[in-house]
Amino acid sequence: ALCQEGLGKEVIDTFSNPNVLANDPMRLNINQTDEEDAPGAAPADSYQHDALILSRLYDLTAEEIAYNRELGDKKAPLTQPKTVGWFLPGFDVIYAGLNNIFSFAEYLANQGVKTHFYILRGDQGVELEKQLVIAQYPGLKDAKFVAITSEKPNVTALDIGICTQWASAYPLAKLRNVGRKCYFIQDCEPNFYPQGSISALVELTYKLNFFAIANTQGLLDMYTNRFGGRGVLLKSLVDIGKWHPREDRDYKPVKPYKVFFYARPNMPRNAFELGIAGLLKLKEQLGENVQIMTAGAPWD
């Protein structure tokens, strides 16, 4: 019930800038280069470069994994939590997934739950994140914002700890002063990477037995059926009907037909190469009868 009441703000997704955050592990260096004549190209070893760094950065011992699985088996409800800690990646703009998180966090704060935000920033400050959040969610003005690292998070005792993007699950998993651990799941993140070491790092976080807060039934089913976890469904209250054509308008396409392609070559999960292959075939068949427009991230 707390989850369902916690979301209530309609927001605009600004997650369209490829430079939102360069050091976010969700945004690898794949298909990125400094060469001016090839903005969509990438070094052949870019994935290996990132995989080497992430595989050393994110790690758990067998004892830590066992502890979290045992903690997740607790069935007694936590009826009156007094403190909650959110574990987040660094950010320079509040995009859609973060709006869901901060809307729920603000709701909990308004119920008197003391709120902390632990942000993976290392030695960098988190003043920017604090300003962005408070400007849009004034109910979080009393929340604490703390920069942490994945290896040795310095975190106060918490009734509830909630991670979100997979990298933020690792510092939460290392803690033993958190009463309940939750996973705010908004994507099937193993699919964000080619199958390999990085996707395996992501899958491990789904096997830690955190209690899931999933924003679609499909994600909840994935977590419970594939990974044996438990959780609840948290439906966003954003009206997605606004993103569909109006029913009272009869649209008849005319030549040249217009096709829009959301191009993100720097994000492997968007399968940029499949889109290009399909558009090439479309252009070969329709020629001047089709006009193709793209937006998203820079590419040549």
C-alpha positions as CSV (number, residue, x, y, z in Angstrom):
1,A,0.0,0.0,0.0
2,L,2.8,2.4,0.8
3,C,4.3,1.7,-2.6
4,Q,1.1,2.4,-4.5
5,E,0.5,5.7,-2.7
6,G,4.1,6.8,-3.2
7,L,3.9,7.7,-6.9
8,G,1.8,10.5,-8.0
9,K,3.7,13.0,-10.1
10,E,3.5,13.3,-13.9
11,V,7.0,14.1,-15.2
12,I,8.8,14.6,-18.5
13,D,11.6,12.2,-19.4
14,T,14.8,14.1,-20.1
15,F,16.9,11.0,-20.6
16,S,17.8,11.8,-24.1
17,N,21.3,13.4,-23.7
18,P,24.1,10.8,-24.3
19,N,26.3,12.9,-22.0
20,V,24.0,12.7,-19.0
21,L,26.7,10.9,-17.0
22,A,29.9,9.5,-18.5
23,N,31.0,7.4,-15.5
24,D,27.7,5.6,-15.0
25,P,28.3,1.8,-15.5
26,M,24.9,1.7,-17.2
27,R,26.4,3.9,-20.0
28,L,29.5,2.1,-21.3
29,N,32.1,3.6,-23.6
30,I,30.9,1.3,-26.4
31,N,30.5,3.2,-29.7
32,Q,32.0,6.4,-28.3
33,T,35.2,8.1,-29.5
34,D,36.9,11.5,-29.4
35,E,37.6,11.4,-33.2
36,E,35.7,14.2,-34.9
37,D,35.3,12.4,-38.2
38,A,33.6,9.3,-36.7
39,P,31.2,10.1,-33.8
40,G,29.6,6.7,-34.0
41,A,32.8,4.6,-34.1
42,A,34.4,2.7,-31.2
43,P,37.7,1.0,-30.4
44,A,37.4,-2.8,-30.9
45,D,38.4,-3.4,-27.3
46,S,36.1,-0.9,-25.7
47,Y,33.8,-3.5,-24.2
48,Q,36.8,-5.4,-22.8
49,H,38.1,-2.2,-21.3
50,D,34.9,-1.5,-19.5
51,A,34.4,-5.2,-18.5
52,L,37.9,-5.3,-16.9
53,I,37.1,-2.2,-14.8
54,L,33.6,-3.3,-13.7
55,S,34.7,-6.8,-12.9
56,R,37.3,-5.5,-10.5
57,L,35.1,-2.8,-9.0
58,Y,32.0,-4.8,-8.2
59,D,32.5,-8.0,-6.2
60,L,31.0,-9.9,-3.3
61,T,32.3,-12.7,-1.1
62,A,30.5,-16.0,-0.7
63,E,29.8,-15.0,2.9
64,E,28.2,-11.7,1.8
65,I,26.0,-13.5,-0.7
66,A,24.9,-16.1,1.9
67,Y,24.2,-13.3,4.5
68,N,21.9,-11.4,2.1
69,R,20.0,-14.5,1.0
70,E,19.3,-15.4,4.6
71,L,18.3,-11.8,5.5
72,G,15.9,-11.9,2.5
73,D,14.1,-15.0,3.9
74,K,12.7,-13.0,6.8
75,K,8.9,-13.0,6.6
76,A,7.9,-10.8,9.5
77,P,6.6,-7.4,8.3
78,L,8.4,-4.2,9.2
79,T,5.4,-2.2,10.2
80,Q,6.8,1.1,11.4
81,P,10.1,1.9,9.6
82,K,11.8,5.0,10.9
83,T,14.8,5.2,8.5
84,V,15.3,4.5,4.9
85,G,18.4,4.7,2.7
86,W,18.3,4.9,-1.0
87,F,21.4,3.7,-2.9
88,L,21.7,5.5,-6.3
89,P,24.1,6.0,-9.1
90,G,25.4,9.6,-9.6
91,F,23.2,11.7,-11.9
92,D,23.3,15.2,-13.5
93,V,19.6,15.3,-14.5
94,I,16.5,13.7,-13.1
95,Y,15.2,11.3,-15.7
96,A,12.0,9.1,-15.7
97,G,13.3,6.3,-13.5
98,L,14.7,8.7,-10.9
99,N,11.3,10.6,-10.8
100,N,9.6,7.3,-9.8
101,I,12.2,6.9,-7.1
102,F,12.1,10.4,-5.7
103,S,8.3,10.5,-5.8
104,F,8.1,7.4,-3.6
105,A,11.0,8.7,-1.4
106,E,9.1,12.0,-0.9
107,Y,6.0,10.1,0.1
108,L,7.9,8.2,2.7
109,A,9.5,11.3,4.0
110,N,6.1,13.0,4.4
111,Q,5.1,10.0,6.5
112,G,7.9,10.9,8.9
113,V,10.5,8.3,7.7
114,K,14.0,9.8,8.0
115,T,15.5,9.6,4.5
116,H,19.1,9.2,3.4
117,F,20.5,9.1,-0.2
118,Y,23.7,7.3,-0.7
119,I,25.1,8.1,-4.1
120,L,27.9,6.3,-5.9
121,R,30.2,9.3,-6.4
122,G,33.3,8.2,-4.5
123,D,35.3,11.3,-3.4
124,Q,33.2,13.6,-5.5
125,G,30.6,15.8,-3.8
126,V,26.8,15.3,-4.2
127,E,25.7,18.9,-4.0
128,L,24.5,18.9,-7.6
129,E,22.3,15.9,-6.9
130,K,20.9,17.5,-3.7
131,Q,20.0,20.7,-5.5
132,L,18.3,18.8,-8.4
133,V,16.2,16.7,-6.0
134,I,15.1,19.4,-3.6
135,A,14.2,21.7,-6.5
136,Q,11.7,19.2,-7.8
137,Y,10.8,17.4,-4.6
138,P,10.7,19.9,-1.7
139,G,9.5,17.2,0.7
140,L,13.0,15.8,0.6
141,K,14.7,19.0,1.8
142,D,15.6,17.4,5.1
143,A,17.1,14.3,3.6
144,K,20.8,13.6,3.9
145,F,22.9,13.2,0.7
146,V,26.1,11.2,1.1
147,A,28.7,10.2,-1.5
148,I,29.9,6.6,-1.2
149,T,32.0,4.0,-3.0
150,S,31.0,0.5,-3.9
151,E,33.8,-1.1,-2.0
152,K,33.5,0.5,1.5
153,P,30.2,2.3,1.9
154,N,30.0,4.3,5.1
155,V,26.4,4.1,6.0
156,T,24.4,4.6,9.2
157,A,22.1,1.9,10.6
158,L,18.9,1.7,8.5
159,D,15.5,0.0,8.9
160,I,15.2,-0.2,5.1
161,G,17.8,0.0,2.3
162,I,16.6,0.4,-1.3
163,C,18.9,0.0,-4.3
164,T,17.9,0.6,-7.9
165,Q,20.4,0.4,-10.9
166,W,22.4,-2.8,-10.5
167,A,25.7,-1.1,-9.5
168,S,23.9,0.4,-6.4
169,A,23.0,-3.1,-5.2
170,Y,26.7,-3.9,-4.5
171,P,27.3,-1.4,-1.7
172,L,23.9,-2.3,-0.1
173,A,24.8,-6.0,-0.2
174,K,28.0,-5.3,1.8
175,L,26.1,-3.8,4.7
176,R,25.0,-5.6,7.9
177,N,23.3,-2.7,9.7
178,V,20.2,-2.7,7.4
179,G,17.0,-4.4,8.6
180,R,15.4,-5.0,5.2
181,K,17.0,-4.7,1.8
182,C,14.8,-3.9,-1.3
183,Y,15.5,-3.7,-5.0
184,F,13.6,-1.0,-6.9
185,I,13.4,-2.7,-10.3
186,Q,12.4,-0.7,-13.4
187,D,14.2,-2.6,-16.1
188,C,15.6,-6.1,-16.8
189,E,19.1,-4.9,-16.6
190,P,21.0,-8.0,-17.7
191,N,19.6,-7.2,-21.2
192,F,21.4,-3.9,-21.2
193,Y,24.7,-5.6,-22.1
194,P,26.0,-8.3,-24.4
195,Q,26.0,-11.6,-22.6
196,G,29.2,-11.9,-20.7
197,S,30.9,-10.8,-17.5
198,I,29.0,-7.5,-17.1
199,S,25.6,-9.2,-17.6
200,A,26.7,-11.8,-15.1
201,L,27.5,-9.1,-12.6
202,V,24.0,-7.7,-13.0
203,E,22.4,-11.2,-12.6
204,L,24.2,-11.8,-9.4
205,T,22.4,-8.8,-7.8
206,Y,19.0,-10.5,-8.7
207,K,20.1,-13.6,-6.8
208,L,20.7,-11.7,-3.5
209,N,17.1,-12.2,-2.3
210,F,16.4,-8.5,-1.9
211,F,12.6,-7.7,-1.7
212,A,11.6,-6.3,-5.1
213,I,9.6,-3.2,-5.8
214,A,8.9,-3.7,-9.5
215,N,7.1,-1.1,-11.8
216,T,5.6,-3.7,-14.2
217,Q,4.1,-7.1,-13.8
218,G,6.5,-8.5,-16.3
219,L,9.5,-7.4,-14.3
220,L,8.0,-8.8,-11.1
221,D,7.4,-12.1,-12.9
222,M,10.9,-12.1,-14.2
223,Y,12.3,-11.6,-10.7
224,T,10.1,-14.2,-9.0
225,N,10.0,-16.9,-11.7
226,R,13.6,-16.6,-13.0
227,F,15.5,-15.7,-9.9
228,G,13.2,-17.0,-7.1
229,G,12.7,-13.6,-5.4
230,R,9.7,-12.0,-3.7
231,G,8.3,-8.6,-4.3
232,V,5.3,-6.3,-5.0
233,L,4.1,-4.4,-8.0
234,L,4.4,-0.6,-8.0
235,K,2.5,1.0,-10.9
236,S,3.5,4.4,-12.1
237,L,0.7,6.9,-12.1
238,V,1.9,8.6,-15.2
239,D,-0.8,8.7,-17.9
240,I,0.9,6.7,-20.7
241,G,-2.2,7.3,-22.9
242,K,-0.8,10.7,-23.8
243,W,1.9,9.0,-25.9
244,H,-0.6,7.4,-28.3
245,P,-2.4,9.0,-31.3
246,R,-5.6,10.7,-30.5
247,E,-8.6,8.5,-31.2
248,D,-10.7,11.4,-32.6
249,R,-8.2,12.0,-35.4
250,D,-8.2,10.0,-38.7
251,Y,-4.6,10.0,-39.9
252,K,-3.8,9.1,-43.5
253,P,-0.1,8.9,-44.4
254,V,1.0,10.6,-47.6
255,K,4.2,10.5,-49.6
256,P,7.0,10.9,-48.7
257,Y,6.3,8.7,-45.7
258,K,8.1,9.9,-42.6
259,V,9.9,7.4,-40.3
260,F,11.4,8.5,-37.0
261,F,14.3,6.4,-35.6
262,Y,15.4,6.8,-31.9
263,A,19.1,6.3,-32.5
264,R,21.4,5.5,-29.5
265,P,24.5,3.8,-30.8
266,N,26.2,4.3,-27.5
267,M,23.6,2.1,-25.7
268,P,24.0,-1.6,-26.7
269,R,20.5,-2.4,-25.4
270,N,18.9,-0.2,-28.0
271,A,20.2,-2.5,-30.9
272,F,21.2,0.4,-33.0
273,E,22.6,-1.9,-35.7
274,L,19.3,-3.7,-36.2
275,G,17.6,-0.4,-36.7
276,I,20.1,0.7,-39.3
277,A,19.8,-2.6,-41.1
278,G,16.0,-2.3,-41.3
279,L,16.1,1.4,-42.4
280,L,18.5,0.5,-45.2
281,K,16.1,-2.1,-46.5
282,L,13.2,0.3,-46.2
283,K,15.1,3.0,-48.2
284,E,16.1,0.5,-50.9
285,Q,12.4,-0.4,-51.4
286,L,10.8,3.0,-51.1
287,G,13.5,5.3,-52.3
288,E,12.4,9.0,-52.4
289,N,9.0,7.9,-51.1
290,V,10.3,7.7,-47.5
291,Q,12.0,10.3,-45.4
292,I,14.0,9.1,-42.4
293,M,14.6,11.3,-39.3
294,T,16.7,10.4,-36.3
295,A,17.3,11.8,-32.8
296,G,18.8,10.5,-29.6
297,A,22.6,10.4,-29.6
298,P,25.2,11.7,-32.1
299,W,26.1,9.3,-34.9
300,D,27.6,9.7,-38.4
